[in-house]
Amino acid sequence: MFVKYLKSKLHQAKVTDARLHYPGSIAIDSQLLEAADIQPYETVMVADLDNGNRLETYAVPEEASSGKIEILGPAANLIKPGDTIIVFSFGYYSTEEKDKVKPKVIILDKNNKIKAKK
């Protein structure tokens, strides 16, 4: 049996832009994707700390070291520029593997630069 567990997260990311008329996704600085082990086009969950909205979408890479985190498509109705979010990624693990999994937690500063890794 496989169970869904937290694989990694980007914590306290600041949304830099939101564009409604765009095929839905979230664009994330590719350096941050790499740090959190999130693959391009991988499904992610996004939680908005400012308004409580949560949604599922997929991550697309943005320019490395740009600090950009852009909400694209219909999610722009739920999450706005300046909002603080958490981006979660998950993996499916066997009962034997799950005890060996330690999620990567990447904590960001107000400019979406890596402040700490846990």
N, C-alpha and C positions, 0 to 999 in steps of 0.2 A: 504494500500500500504506500502511496505517496501522499504527503501532506504539504500544504502551502505554508511557507515560512518567510519571514522578512529576510531578504538578501542584503539590502543596503538602503540608505536614504541620504538625501541632501536636506539638511535641517536648517531652517531659518533663511531660505533663499528669498531674495527680493525680486518681484516681478518687474522687469524693465519695460515691457511693452505688451499690449494686447491688441490683436487684429482680428476682428470678427469675420470678415470676408476672406477666408483662407481655409483650405481643407484642414479639418481639426487635428490638432496635435499640440505639443509643447516643445519649443526650441530651447535647447540648453547648451551653454558653452561646452564644447567637446572635451575640454580639459576636466571639467566637473563630471561629465559622463564617465570618463575614464577612471577618475578617482573613486567613483561610486560603483564601478563595474556595471554600468548600464550600457547596453549595446544600442546602436542606432536602430530605431523603429521597435524597440522593446516596449511592451506594455508597462505603464507606470500608473500609480495612483497619486493624485495630487490633493492635498488638504490645505485649505486656506485658513491660516490662524486668525485673520481679521474678521471673517464672517461665518466660518464654520462649513462652508461649502466643500464638498469632496466630489471628485470625479475620476474616471479612468480614461486614459488616452494613451498615446505612444510618444516616445521621445525622438526628436530629430536633432542632429548635431548642428550647433552654431559655431561660429569662429572661435578657435581656442584663445583663451585668456581675455576674451571680450567681456566676460561677466554678464552676458546676455541670458535672460530667462524670459522667453516670450510665450504668452498664451495665445494660441492660434485657433480660429474657428469658433464654433458655438460656445466653447468654454469661456470666451471673452465676455459673455453675459454674466458669468459667475465670479470671475477672478479679474481684478483690475490692476493696472500698473501701480506700483508702490505697496501692494499687498505682500505680506510675508507668508510663504508657503513651505510645506514639506513635500518632497517628492520621494515616494516609496517604490522600491522594486522588490519583487518576490521570486522565489524559486520553489520548485517542487522537490522534496527530499524524501528518501525512504526513512523508515523509522530508525534504521541503523545510522544513516547519514546525519539526521537532524541534530544529534547531540554534539556533532563536530562542527556545526555551522555557527560561525560568529559573524553577525551582520556588520557590514562596514557602515559607520556613521560618520558622515562628512558634515561638519558644522561650518557654516559660512558667516562672513561678516556682512556689514550693510552694503558692501560693494560686490558681493558674490565672489569673494576671494576666500580660499580655504583658511579657516581660523584654527581648526583642530580636526584630527582624525581619531576616531575611537573604534 
